[in-house]
Amino acid sequence: MAYLVLLALAALDSAGYSIIAPVVPEIGAATGSGPGLMGVLVASFAVGQMAGYPLAGRGLQRSHAVAVLAGSLALVVVGDVGFIAGDGLAVYFPARLLQGIGAGGLWIGVSFAVIERFPGQEFRRLTGVLAAYGVGAIAGPALGGTGGIRLPFALHLALVACLALALFLIGAPKEPATFGSDRRALRSPGFWLASAGILLVALSLGTFDGPLPLHFSEKLDQAEIAGLYVAAAVVGAVCATLAGRLPPRPVLAASTILMTGAIALGGLTDTVSVWLVVAVLMGVGIGAGEAGALGVLLESIGVERIVLAMVVWSQVWAVGYLAGPAVGGGVAEALGFGAIGLVPLAAALLVVAAFVAAPGRASLRPPELP
């Protein structure tokens, strides 16, 4: 029961991230705002996430994961109420920022709730959480497309209330785990490999979500592009789950090749059937890449001193996803879509360098931590 609630919280977090896309045109029309200001509104969520990660890390060391989750849900509630009862950018901006801070806390809270409840099964259970995030990435736009500004966030608020009640019912474990931080972990080769891997994932996903749809729109309409991305999200959720049963380093290596090749192929071709293959390859690469990077982090650091490492690793993801659309768009504008593969290639070279610096042991099974 507890694990199902944690999976639902992960999906809720992901849905809260992606709910905004269909609502942006409504906000723009209601406020008379253009693409630039709307882009800042969307980005404010990621800024909130970057602040939410360390705040949640401190809360985790002072209390336990369920308390962090409860506080994070409270912030999400305030953000939802801002969009439901508020009117104008003066309310929407702080509301979206608070939702981002809450989302950062939800990721940290769910991750450590899994770690403290399922000792020895951390990697496999957390890859299930990554799959739940993939499901939420599909549900979010569906909520956002229900119409207007208030209704999507009212529905989201109802889901938050239900899961807050479920969280109250499962409560905290009788013997919560004690998590610590160790700055020396940030200097370990394994941490740098995990960080390079998640940076590649975030840059690739940001490039795939940002400039590439403009290339796809040359042959596909909005609904067809949406279908392409839904297919990628479904494949990604499945592959994240399956990757939890495999050793993380080979999974990360394979996903590095897949993501880099898929982005390059998507920009180089204008054939719809090839784009479908690109979406599938991206789904496999993203799902496996997230799981592989997470597995490397867990096996390299261990759970007893992972708080700071997990916070910084999560912030690397946020920075990568912020940079991906901007860098990918700049490359496409300057050199054409055929050169867009240079963005993940640069990050892939960092992963290769990190593999050389952290060869590690070729584990034959997923990490099972004490």
Secondary structure as UniProt FT lines:
FT   HELIX           2..18
FT   HELIX           20..31
FT   HELIX           35..62
FT   HELIX           65..85
FT   HELIX           89..117
FT   TURN            119..120
FT   HELIX           122..144
FT   TURN            145..146
FT   HELIX           150..170
FT   HELIX           183..187
FT   HELIX           189..209
FT   TURN            210..211
FT   HELIX           212..216
FT   TURN            217..219
FT   HELIX           222..243
FT   TURN            244..245
FT   HELIX           248..268
FT   HELIX           272..301
FT   TURN            304..305
FT   HELIX           307..335
FT   HELIX           337..339
FT   TURN            340..341
FT   HELIX           342..357
//
